[in-house]
Amino acid sequence: MKPISERVTSVVEVRHVLVTLSADNHARTILDETLGDVASVAFLEDIAPARRGAELERADALLAWVIGSELSDADWAAVASRDRTDSRPLLIQLLSAGVDHVPFARVPQGIAVAGNVGGWAEPMAEHVLAMTLALAKRLLIEQEQLRSGAFNEAIPTRELRGGTCAILGFGGVGRAVASLVSPLGMRVFALNSSGTTTVPVDFIGTLDDIEHVLRAADVVVISLPLTVGTRGLIGSRELGWMRPEAILVNVARGPIVDEAALYRHLREHPAFSAGLDVWWDEPFPGDRLRLAHPFLELPNVLGSPHNSGSVHGWFELGLRRAAENVRRYLLGEPLVGTVRRADYME
């Protein structure tokens, strides 16, 4: 990578990007490599309190992790009082793929918000496949049986080849899942907001087609954003549409699935299984997970602590992809992952 002074760019006006999250020297280097030739980059933690308002008012983009807690009341007031001399709105670019934690009531109209779509798609897809295989092959169940001395060599496991994988939410994660299950010989039935895709699949539709894909699926993967419209999307009726021996894997958000309905379904249908990387009331770092229903006592449940995207170098990977989206914005190129505030406000 050439030094900034040696790079050639056609950008006439250097824009300003304000980073609201804490970042070490490596992260700062990534942002310099990605944005340094098209924008000045400043970190809110480096700015004196008296200057924060001015920096927020002149920013073209905010790069944030959890924007609600990273800005104070005074910071939000500065964002709301922005007086731009051009027509370009402020962009709030999140490092997280989901934006359900954004306090949209505080975000002024006209400000664009983008999630980090596909930021950690590949490791998350591997996690989905690992959970699916572990459940299909009864790995946890048979290990527990082995501990007790039982040797159940006559009990068959399930084969994924020839089956159907329904992917609810065909964004970055959904497409990465498809790229792993298709070589195994699985059909892919996908749902997204448009009902179209350039990725080869066996069926593509919208949520209006959810009954069709759930009834057809051997494996159901949830990779949808949590919005007003998807909260509680999978309840007793939808679980009842699924095959008795289906596998449900959720790497999106817990509340997309009705908690009580899922627990009841797992109890009543022991051949049905669930891989859960996300939960309904996730603890803050250092706290313990508390569940309203004892999912982890069930033999047909496999859980993980919302770490499907956490692999070596995961933060740097997500940061670079988020910064690349900011770069596209500053250069007037099409953005990825923009959301409609109406989808997140009751």
Helices and strands as residue ranges (DSSP letters): G 4-6, E 15-19, H 25-35, E 39-43, G 44-46, H 49-58, E 61-64, H 67-70, H 73-80, E 91-94, G 104-106, E 112-114, H 121-136, H 139-147, E 164-168, H 172-181, G 182-184, E 187-191, E 203-205, G 207-209, H 210-216, E 219-222, H 236-241, E 247-250, G 254-256, H 259-268, E 273-276, G 295-297, E 301-303, H 314-330, G 341-344
